[in-house]
Amino acid sequence: MSYLTIEPDHSGRSIQPVCHLISLLLIFLLSACTRDGPLSTDTPIDQLSRTIDHTTPGLIKKYQITGLSIGVIRDGQLCLLRSFGHSHRSPDKKMEPNTLFRAASLGKPVFAYIVVALAEQGLLDLDTPLYSYFEERVIDDDPRSLQITARMILTHTSGLPNLGINNDAFKFHFTPGSNFKYSGHGYLYLQKVIEKLSGKSLEQLAKETVFKPLGMSNSSYLWHTEYSQSLAHSYDSKGKQYPVKNRPQSAFSAWSLFTTLPDYTRFVEHMIKCSKDPDSIASKLLQPQTEVAKGVDWGLGWGLQQTRPHRSFWHWGSMAGYRHFVVAYPKEKLAVIVMSNNERAFKITDEIMALAIGGSYPAYDWF
């Protein structure tokens, strides 16, 4: 069976070239420094806020980005939340701290947390083939369907394809467990398994395990009618609005999470706080499971990157104009979250993150 769900850029003439060359050189040098520099942990918050307020509007204007919000965590708590641009262009509405976003793949780490929590309760074993629980093959005519485990899915080593393909292309890319390939379909398959085992929907499990305990009152894998007032409209690279054509009445672990930046920050704060306990769910999620590129590994649900002075975890979200990125340093209790409603946002997200907390971003170059 397949779980195909698509959802898923003095005249002055004699000195202009020289000035332009110098400007480009400065931009290159500054970019090189900020993309691979030390972490910034002691800049006064008011100074950091002024710097972000001064720099971000120019970047938004230059790259024609509709709007974005920035959250910075220090000492394990949200210390700065700034919003810029617009959540709607017509009618005109400014981006606000509590603007709702479609989080896209940022829902995957939340789902991974739920799965590992259920494993801790003894509902399933991460290394037992899922077929022994579900007795349905994700691909009917391929015996490799019998080999897939929850760990393989959470680490994207199941061999299953990503979302947005046609049925003719729905096949294994490699033997499960032998390689890495990002797969939304794997997450949807695992969702079916845990819903059957628990007798509960993903939304119920998310409320019980994550949303209610962490106070994420503005988060859901389902569409709610009141979201019409707070959801940011999303825009393509030319500024054209994407139609809101899919308001899921069923939860989809791979892409249907709705959340606000403050809400998702609570989840990241929890990950940071609990990661120091080796027996915690957060710590288990952040253990490297498979290497995917130089300096980039995958844990359970989260991407990991080899950064200085310690490893950081990260993930992105991308769908229909929404572009989000999270990077967090658990030992330093430091993180930055950028959420946007324009598909050009990734042109500046790494620059904003480096401005906010410094550091390096090997995963940003990879993904």
C-alpha positions in Angstrom: 0.0 0.0 0.0 1.2 3.6 -0.5 0.6 6.7 1.5 1.0 9.2 -1.3 0.1 12.7 0.0 1.3 15.7 -2.1 1.7 18.8 -0.1 3.6 18.8 0.1 16.1 33.5 -5.4 32.1 64.1 -11.2 29.7 61.7 -12.8 31.0 58.9 -10.5 31.5 56.5 -13.4 35.2 56.1 -12.8 34.8 55.1 -9.1 31.6 53.0 -9.3 33.3 49.7 -10.4 36.0 50.1 -7.7 33.4 50.8 -5.0 31.3 47.9 -6.2 34.3 45.6 -6.0 35.1 46.8 -2.5 31.5 46.3 -1.5 31.5 42.7 -2.8 34.7 42.0 -1.1 33.4 43.3 2.2 30.2 41.3 1.9 32.2 38.1 1.1 34.5 38.7 4.1 31.7 39.4 6.5 29.7 36.5 5.2 32.7 34.2 5.6 33.2 35.4 9.2 29.6 35.1 10.2 29.0 31.7 8.6 31.9 30.1 10.5 32.5 32.2 13.5 32.3 31.8 17.3 29.0 31.6 19.1 27.7 34.9 20.4 26.5 34.3 24.0 27.1 37.6 25.8 26.0 40.4 23.5 23.5 42.4 25.6 20.0 41.6 24.5 19.0 45.2 23.9 22.1 45.6 21.7 21.3 42.4 19.8 17.7 43.6 19.3 18.9 46.9 17.9 21.2 45.1 15.5 18.5 42.8 14.3 16.0 45.7 13.9 18.6 47.7 11.9 19.7 44.8 9.6 16.6 42.7 8.9 14.4 45.2 7.2 17.1 45.9 4.6 17.5 42.2 3.9 13.7 41.7 3.6 13.6 44.6 1.1 16.6 43.5 -0.9 15.3 39.9 -1.4 11.6 40.9 -1.6 10.6 38.6 1.3 7.1 39.1 2.6 7.7 38.6 6.3 9.5 36.6 9.0 9.9 36.2 12.7 13.0 35.5 14.7 13.3 33.9 18.1 16.6 33.7 20.1 17.0 31.3 23.1 19.7 32.0 25.7 20.3 30.1 28.9 17.6 27.8 27.7 14.8 30.4 27.5 13.4 32.7 24.9 15.1 36.1 25.3 14.3 37.8 22.0 11.3 37.6 19.7 11.1 40.0 16.7 8.8 40.1 13.7 9.2 41.9 10.4 7.2 42.5 7.2 3.7 41.2 6.6 1.7 38.1 7.3 -0.8 39.2 4.6 -0.3 41.5 1.7 -3.9 41.8 0.8 -5.5 42.8 3.1 -2.3 44.4 4.5 -1.4 42.8 7.9 1.8 43.0 9.7 3.7 39.9 10.9 3.3 39.5 14.6 4.9 37.4 17.3 1.8 35.1 17.5 1.3 34.8 13.8 0.5 31.1 12.9 2.5 29.2 10.3 2.3 26.0 8.5 5.4 24.4 10.0 5.8 21.7 7.3 8.7 19.4 8.2 9.2 21.0 11.6 6.5 18.6 12.6 8.8 15.7 12.1 10.9 16.2 15.3 7.7 16.6 17.3 6.5 13.3 15.9 9.8 11.6 16.6 9.5 12.7 20.2 6.1 11.1 20.4 7.3 7.8 18.9 10.3 7.6 21.3 7.9 8.4 24.2 5.7 5.5 23.1 8.8 3.3 22.8 9.8 4.2 26.4 6.3 3.1 27.5 6.8 -0.3 25.8 4.3 0.2 23.1 6.8 -0.6 20.4 10.5 -1.3 19.9 12.4 1.0 17.6 14.4 -1.9 16.1 11.5 -4.4 15.6 10.2 -4.5 12.0 7.0 -2.5 11.8 5.3 -5.2 9.8 5.1 -7.4 12.9 2.9 -4.7 14.5 0.9 -3.5 11.4 0.9 -6.4 9.0 0.6 -4.2 6.0 3.4 -3.7 3.5 4.2 -0.1 2.7 5.0 -1.4 -0.9 2.8 -4.4 -1.6 5.0 -6.3 -4.0 8.4 -5.7 -2.4 9.6 -8.0 0.5 11.9 -5.2 1.8 8.7 -3.8 3.3 9.1 -6.5 6.0 12.5 -5.0 7.1 11.5 -1.4 8.0 11.8 -0.3 11.6 10.8 2.8 13.4 14.5 3.8 13.8 15.0 3.6 10.1 12.1 5.9 9.5 13.1 8.4 12.1 16.7 8.5 10.7 15.5 8.5 7.0 17.2 5.3 6.2 14.1 3.3 5.3 14.8 3.6 1.5 11.3 5.0 1.0 10.7 8.0 -1.3 9.8 11.5 -0.2 6.4 13.1 -0.7 5.2 14.6 -4.0 5.9 11.7 -6.3 3.5 9.8 -8.5 2.5 6.2 -7.9 4.8 4.8 -10.6 7.8 6.2 -8.8 6.7 4.8 -5.4 9.4 2.3 -4.8 12.4 1.6 -2.6 15.6 3.6 -3.4 17.8 1.1 -1.5 17.6 -1.8 0.9 16.2 -0.4 4.3 19.0 0.5 6.7 21.8 0.7 4.1 21.7 4.4 3.1 20.2 7.8 3.8 17.3 9.4 1.8 14.9 12.0 3.3 11.5 10.4 3.3 8.1 11.9 4.2 6.4 8.7 3.2 8.2 6.9 5.9 6.8 9.2 8.5 3.3 8.7 7.3 3.7 4.9 7.4 5.1 5.0 11.0 2.1 7.3 11.9 -0.3 4.6 10.8 1.6 2.0 12.9 1.5 4.0 16.2 -2.1 5.0 15.7 -3.0 1.4 15.4 -0.9 0.3 18.4 -2.1 3.1 20.7 -5.7 3.3 19.5 -5.3 7.1 19.4 -5.0 9.6 16.6 -1.7 11.5 16.1 -3.5 14.7 17.2 -4.5 13.0 20.5 -1.0 11.7 21.0 0.6 15.1 20.2 -1.7 16.8 22.8 -1.0 14.3 25.5 2.8 14.0 24.9 3.9 17.4 23.7 1.4 20.2 23.3 -0.3 20.2 26.7 2.7 19.4 28.8 4.8 22.1 27.1 2.0 24.7 26.9 1.9 24.7 23.1 -1.7 25.9 23.0 -1.4 27.3 19.5 -0.2 24.1 17.9 -2.1 21.3 16.1 -1.6 18.8 13.3 -5.2 19.6 12.3 -6.9 22.7 10.8 -9.1 24.7 13.1 -11.5 27.3 11.7 -10.1 30.1 14.0 -6.8 29.7 12.2 -8.2 31.7 9.3 -7.7 34.9 11.4 -4.1 34.2 12.5 -2.5 32.1 9.7 0.1 33.8 7.6 -0.5 33.7 3.9 2.4 32.3 2.0 4.0 33.7 -1.2 6.2 32.5 -4.0 9.5 34.0 -5.2 7.6 36.5 -7.3 5.4 37.6 -4.5 2.3 35.7 -5.7 0.2 34.3 -2.9 -0.2 30.5 -2.7 -3.9 29.5 -2.5 -4.9 27.9 0.8 -6.2 24.7 -0.8 -5.4 22.1 1.8 -6.9 22.5 5.3 -6.2 19.0 6.7 -9.0 17.5 8.7 -6.7 14.6 9.4 -3.3 14.8 11.0 -0.2 14.1 8.9 3.1 13.6 10.8 5.3 14.7 7.8 3.8 18.1 7.0 0.5 19.2 8.6 1.7 20.9 11.9 0.4 24.4 12.5 2.3 26.4 15.1 3.6 29.8 16.2 7.1 30.8 16.8 6.6 31.1 20.6 5.0 27.6 20.7 7.7 25.9 18.7 10.3 27.7 20.9 8.8 25.9 23.9 9.5 22.6 22.2 13.1 23.6 21.5 13.5 24.9 25.0 12.4 21.5 26.3 14.8 19.7 24.0 17.7 21.8 25.4 16.7 21.5 29.0 16.2 17.7 28.9 19.2 16.9 26.7 21.6 16.9 29.6 19.8 13.9 31.1 21.1 10.8 29.2 17.9 8.9 30.0 15.6 11.6 28.6 13.7 11.3 25.4 15.4 14.5 24.2 18.8 13.0 24.8 17.9 9.9 22.8 16.7 12.0 19.9 20.0 13.8 19.7 22.3 10.8 19.5 23.9 10.4 16.1 22.5 7.5 14.2 23.8 7.9 10.6 26.2 10.1 8.8 24.7 11.9 5.8 27.4 14.4 4.7 30.6 15.9 6.0 29.8 17.5 9.3 26.2 16.4 9.1 24.5 13.4 10.9 21.0 12.4 11.6 19.6 11.5 15.0 16.0 10.5 15.7 13.9 13.1 14.0 16.5 15.9 14.3 19.4 16.7 12.0 22.8 17.0 13.8 25.8 19.0 12.8 29.4 19.0 14.0 29.9 22.6 15.2 32.2 24.4 17.6 32.5 24.1 20.5 29.9 21.4 20.7 27.4 19.6 18.3 24.2 21.4 17.5 20.8 20.1 16.3 18.7 21.5 13.5 15.8 21.1 11.1 14.0 23.0 8.4 10.4 23.3 7.2 9.5 24.1 3.6 6.2 23.9 1.8 4.1 26.2 -0.4 6.0 29.4 0.3 6.6 28.7 4.0 10.3 28.5 5.0 11.6 27.8 8.5 14.9 26.9 10.1 15.9 25.9 13.6 19.4 25.5 15.0 20.2 24.8 18.7 23.3 24.2 20.8 22.1 22.2 23.8 25.3 22.4 25.9 25.4 26.2 25.4 21.6 26.4 25.9 21.5 28.6 22.8 19.2 28.5 19.8 17.7 30.6 17.0 14.4 29.9 15.2 13.5 31.7 11.9 10.0 31.3 10.5 8.9 33.0 7.2 6.0 33.0 4.8 8.0 33.6 1.6 9.9 31.0 -0.4 12.9 33.4 -0.9 13.5 33.4 2.9 16.3 30.8 2.8 18.4 33.4 0.9 18.8 35.3 4.2 18.0 32.8 7.0 21.6 31.7 7.6 22.7 35.4 7.7 20.0 36.2 10.2 20.9 33.2 12.3 24.6 34.0 12.3 23.8 37.6 13.2 21.7 36.4 16.1 23.9 33.7 17.7 27.1 33.5 15.5 28.3 29.9 14.9 28.6 27.9 11.8 26.1 26.1 9.6 27.4 23.0 7.7 23.8 21.6 7.5 22.6 24.8 5.8 25.1 24.3 3.0 24.0 20.6 2.7 20.2 20.7 2.8 
